């Protein structure tokens, strides 16, 4: 996703997260952790389809429907494929009696949520960041899937649904009521990709290859798809080396190796928002680019589930994507061992093995990436950082900075500890003014509306607080700035209060520099 689109998504997500969280809390009977997970899953799915305005005419209503279906999918213990493809179900509803009955049920449930869901509240920052992170993980697999014609080429690895029993059983993708399978070699838009080379390979071959590349141990829960399957090749197993069961999954794909999308997916995530123990991205001697990440399933580490990951892109555009956990499932199963079974060296050996080459060559070649036109109204990350840093008090020394179109953050330290400061800058936000700036907003003499919030952070360690000033000018130009008493949103407080006062935050948000 281009930065300009991502900033637009962040704006939408921030506006809707509170409503989604209240709805999720009602659905989960007040289980806030489960509710947070549902909201992040919903935002992750929204991230993937963001910008398809012709297909998602009402994003707010669509998000609510995705949330409810994600909850129902969890309650019914559907297969992972069902969970992943909920958005495609939304796009491809056939209008049967069953569909209409479900729509009526969902509509009634949504009305109940609207009436009774106001008792739960949450600020949206970390939930939005978590949703974006899930969306990026989902989008990488989906881009690989486009080669073979599916929006779900690795449902098995790295997001959303779990490796629970049956998650990748034989029924997945065969006769599923969720979405019809595209024919091999065609894309979801009906275009034909260039066929691959050599013989095709079965699901059992992929599973056998994966098991043959793993250390000695016992295997269970095997599942996979071959190269002729319209949903794309993958293999997943539950592996036990005598130290506890662990889920391991791997997918294969082909992409344009020079695309900007590949560069984004090979970059280590921003640690301010996505904590991890280690991450490296480097070019190998053969020209392949490799990402190795040792992180966590939950950014706030509320569970001890670790997620370790390897992703390689060869000069020809072949991709191998592997993930492992220290539990027999990504979610829904207790941790069974201290760490995932494979070291980073073993993950590297797994994804770079020559055993995958014949299988990769059998896959269709990717289509050219469409030219994306920039959105001219987006404020560049460099401009936001320049203005923000010039408006900070002299005592706040910047230690870390990062900017994207419409969004930026800095970590500052005034000698009393690290403090994260994040800011969103977006023009043309008049349409969101009514929802974001209600009757309690302060109106300045120039017509600018201001709302403030001081409360606990949703995630992180003990004592974390989040102070926010959100403003919108008469022409719809919005500036929202938040400060934390910690250097990240997911770690414990490093100081008593944020480095910036509410008065200083308001002065930054209302500065004339933003429209200079």
PyMOL commands that set and color helices and strands:
alter all, ss='L'
color gray80, all
select helices_A, chain A and resi 3-27+32-49+59-76+80-84+86-91+97-119+125-146+203-213+260-265+344-351+354-361+381-391+430-436+502-509+512-515
alter helices_A, ss='H'
color red, helices_A
select strands_A, chain A and resi 218-225+234-240+245-254+276-283+289-296+306-313+318-325+397-404+407-413+418-426+442-443+449-456+465-472+478-484
alter strands_A, ss='S'
color yellow, strands_A
deselect
rebuild
show_as cartoon
